[in-house]
Amino acid sequence: MKASKTCTAIYPGSFDPVTFGHIDIIKTASKMFAKIFVAIASNTNKEPLFEAQVRLKFLQSAVRSLPNVEVELFGGLIVDYARKKSAQAMIRGIRAVSDFDYEFQMALANRKLEPEINTVFIMPSEEHFYLSSKLIKEIAQFGGDVSRFVPPNVARGLREIITK
């Protein structure tokens, strides 16, 4: 897809932890949009494994080679954050039909809240299609090697937090 080098996009999520699938989506989006804000939810209803500041550092390290990508924490409604950043698009990763159902509902709700922000669904490459943060945490909790699925600093962080 040819880049819209005038558009700003938001890629929101909990990223707990960030996986190579997330990074794959960010790299794809960075070729499509002039500016990407990766927005880490700091007030998620989920019980995060990693504190928001740790997730921020993990993601900043993972995307430092992408000059048009910034990583920030946000709280509240994502459409409010998107307005603040003057974003025209919201990026959502999608892996399977089950993802699509949830993401479609979210996209429609966001469209009702802010009709000027369009949702763009991006699939990760086949190599990372099956990855999810939940899967990575489960593998780590049972002592499995997650180094093929996450950046090295995330794999170290998982080992440290799981062995406590």
C-alpha positions in Angstrom: 0.0 0.0 0.0 1.3 3.4 -0.9 1.9 5.6 2.1 -0.3 8.6 3.0 2.7 10.7 4.0 0.4 13.5 5.3 -1.7 11.4 7.7 -1.1 10.7 11.4 -2.2 7.4 12.9 -2.6 6.0 16.4 -1.8 2.4 17.3 -3.3 1.8 20.7 -3.0 -1.2 22.9 -1.8 -2.5 26.3 1.3 -4.2 24.7 1.8 -6.4 27.8 4.2 -7.4 26.6 5.1 -6.2 23.1 5.6 -9.0 20.7 7.2 -9.3 17.3 3.7 -9.3 15.9 3.1 -5.8 17.3 6.4 -4.6 16.0 5.6 -6.1 12.5 2.3 -4.1 12.5 4.2 -0.9 13.6 6.8 -1.3 10.8 4.0 -1.8 8.2 2.1 1.2 9.5 5.3 3.4 9.5 5.5 2.9 5.7 1.8 3.9 5.3 1.6 7.0 7.4 3.6 10.2 8.0 3.5 9.8 11.8 2.6 6.9 14.1 1.8 7.3 17.8 2.0 4.0 19.6 -0.3 4.7 22.5 0.1 2.4 25.5 -3.0 2.2 27.7 -1.9 3.1 31.2 -5.4 2.7 32.8 -6.3 -0.7 31.3 -9.0 -2.8 32.9 -6.7 -5.7 32.5 -4.2 -6.7 35.2 -1.0 -5.9 33.5 2.1 -8.0 34.1 4.4 -5.0 33.4 4.0 -1.5 34.8 3.1 1.1 32.1 6.6 2.7 32.3 8.3 -0.6 31.7 6.0 -1.3 28.7 6.9 2.2 27.4 10.7 1.5 27.6 10.2 -1.9 25.9 8.4 -0.3 23.0 10.6 2.7 22.7 13.6 0.3 22.4 11.8 -1.8 19.8 11.0 1.1 17.5 13.9 3.4 17.9 15.0 2.7 14.3 11.7 4.1 13.0 12.0 7.9 12.8 8.3 8.5 12.3 7.1 6.5 15.3 6.7 7.8 18.8 5.6 5.8 21.9 3.5 7.4 24.6 1.3 6.5 27.5 -2.4 7.5 27.4 -5.4 7.3 29.7 -9.1 7.7 28.9 -10.8 7.4 25.6 -8.5 6.6 22.6 -10.6 9.0 20.4 -9.7 11.9 22.8 -6.0 11.0 22.6 -6.3 10.8 18.7 -8.0 14.2 18.6 -5.2 15.6 20.7 -2.6 14.2 18.3 -4.6 15.4 15.2 -4.8 11.8 14.0 -6.8 10.8 11.0 -6.5 7.0 11.5 -6.5 4.4 14.2 -4.5 1.2 13.5 -5.7 -2.1 14.8 -3.9 -5.4 14.5 -6.0 -8.3 13.4 -5.0 -12.0 13.3 -8.2 -14.1 13.1 -11.9 -13.9 12.7 -12.3 -13.8 16.5 -10.1 -10.7 16.6 -12.2 -9.1 13.8 -15.5 -9.4 15.7 -14.1 -7.5 18.7 -12.1 -5.0 16.6 -15.1 -4.3 14.4 -17.2 -3.5 17.4 -14.5 -1.1 18.7 -14.1 0.5 15.3 -17.8 1.2 15.0 -18.0 2.6 18.6 -15.0 4.8 17.9 -16.6 6.0 14.6 -19.7 7.1 16.5 -17.5 9.0 19.0 -15.3 10.5 16.3 -16.5 10.1 12.7 -13.3 11.8 11.3 -11.0 9.1 12.5 -10.9 5.9 10.4 -9.9 2.5 11.6 -7.3 0.7 9.5 -6.9 -3.0 10.1 -3.4 -4.4 9.6 -2.4 -8.1 9.7 1.0 -9.1 10.9 3.1 -11.3 8.6 2.5 -15.0 8.5 5.6 -15.5 10.6 4.0 -13.6 13.5 0.3 -14.1 12.8 -0.3 -16.4 15.8 1.4 -14.3 18.4 -0.5 -12.7 21.3 0.7 -11.2 24.5 -1.5 -13.7 26.4 0.2 -16.6 24.7 3.7 -15.2 25.4 2.9 -14.8 29.1 1.6 -18.3 29.3 4.7 -19.8 27.7 6.9 -17.7 30.0 4.9 -18.8 33.1 5.6 -22.4 32.3 9.4 -21.8 31.8 9.3 -21.8 28.0 11.7 -19.9 25.8 10.0 -16.7 24.5 13.1 -15.3 22.7 11.7 -16.2 19.3 8.6 -14.2 20.0 9.7 -10.9 21.7 12.7 -8.6 21.7 15.6 -9.6 23.9 14.9 -7.0 26.6 11.3 -8.2 26.9 12.4 -11.8 27.1 14.8 -10.8 30.0 12.0 -8.9 31.7 9.6 -11.8 31.5 12.2 -14.2 33.0 12.9 -11.7 35.8 9.2 -11.1 36.7 8.2 -14.8 36.4 11.0 -16.1 38.6 10.2 -13.6 41.4 
